[in-house]
Amino acid sequence: MTVNSANLAEPGGSSSRAAVDTSSIREWAMTGCIARPDIFQHRLMEEPPPASATRRTRERYEQLVREAKALCASCPLFTDCLYSAVAEHDVSGFVAGTTAVQRRSIRNLLDIEVPADDFDQLAGARGTRRPVSHQEVLRLRTQYPNDSLESLAMRLGCSLSTVKRHLRRARRGQSPAAKTPRPRPEVNAVLDAFDTVIDHQQCQPRRTGSSRVA
């Protein structure tokens, strides 16, 4: 498989669309997101600061994004990671050089919907406790309207991202019932949509490569 350099890479930087073998444990061990959890799992990367945040907070977030982008740009698993985060799993945080908002924009361009994964349950984070339902999250939000989302997550025994996901779904008027999935897009289509979205971000460098997946 032949792939080009990523839009994500800084001018003159290394290629991030490299051929990968996802069965290689060694490659996974070398990925920046595993080596630098202090960046990728930082609370600001989970939930970007609002416009009303202090200048110091916004500057810290921008620094984290720059560092994360540099790590993603040099990652041999960038293409697989981006495709998975866009077309297969609706994850939160900073993944494959993109924020959650950017990944939603990419999906809008591709006209696809990806159901959110409950990683708390999949990873066994909740132990033997029952899964958190959509209705339960809304019930507790109504019962404790002044509680922070962190407090609701503690009451439910789940992650903050799980609570936010259910509340976003409620705001959009979406039913938790499963929808008929659309066909998954081709890898090149995801890369093209990535380029389009990133190119519209003034703070993002433009793609320098030209070859596509064969």
WOBEL-V130808 format. One record per helix or strand of 3 or more residues. SS is the DSSP state (@ for helix, = for strand). FROM is the first residue (numbers start at 1). TO is the last residue. Records with the same first field share a line. If there is no record, write none. Layout:
BEGIN
SS=FROM-TO  FROM-TO
END
This chain:
BEGIN
@=25-30  32-35  37-40  43-46  55-73  78-88  100-110  119-122  134-143  149-156  160-171  187-199
END
